[in-house]
Amino acid sequence: MSDTHNVDPFLEAQADVLSTLTATRSLLSSYLRIRSLATSTSSPELIQARKELESNVHDLSSDLDDLGDSVRAVEKDPFRFGLDIEEVGRRRKLVQDVGDELEDMRKELSTSTGGTQYKSSNGSALPPPDTFGLDSPMERDDYGAFEQQRQVEMMHEQDEALDEVYGTVETLRNQANDMGRELEEQGELLEDVDNLADRVGGKLQGGLSRVGDVIKRNEGECRPRLLESNA
């Protein structure tokens, strides 16, 4: 029987954080675009975009708390979970990087309110990144490299989606060409049938005409004979 305490708690928490982070990035981009175009802070569209961003920032902060807890859980005894010191350091850095990005998002929200401290939708202040207690001994790499990697992955996913769409369009085009050829062939067959029907009809009409002539001749020959026999 497996020991449930040996299950790595980081993986599920990491998936939640990355998923929420991706959604929050999209909301932040939308919020900044709307804010740059809005003529008033009371714009309904701006208010709605801000509320959605605030909600996601709060969720991201909560998920990041869970991720930080998972790192603290494994760093006490990393070998128990099959991890080495380098992997633990990587996880610490991920928490710190996401925390830095979260802090930038809070600053953007504070900018539009005159730099006041950001409050979540339920009124509680979000904790700063340094509350996780994960002081990494490793130097921080340029976060732009991490962002660039994410952009490359997104472009790769978009390319795959476009390839699927292109394949579908190509299949539909081939099917349309096949249907077009079948319709042309059926049109030619129908034309041949019409021509054959015209020829058969002409021959039938000629045959009926000749039969009528034969009947008339026979009637003309039969009448004198009948008269002679009656006389």
Buried (B, 14 or more C-beta within 10 A) or exposed (E): EEEEEEEBBBEEBBEBBBEBBEBBBEBBEBBBEBBEEBEEEEBEEBEEBBEBBBBBBBBBBBBBBBBBEBBBBBBEEBEEBEBEEEBBBBBBBBBBBBBEBBBEBBEBBBEBEEEEEBBBEEEEEBBEBEEBEBEBEEEEEEBEEBEEEBEEEEEEEEEEEEEEEEEEEEEEEEEEEEEEEEEEEEEEEEEEEEEEEEEEEEEEEEEEEEEEEEEEEEEEEEEEEEEEEEE
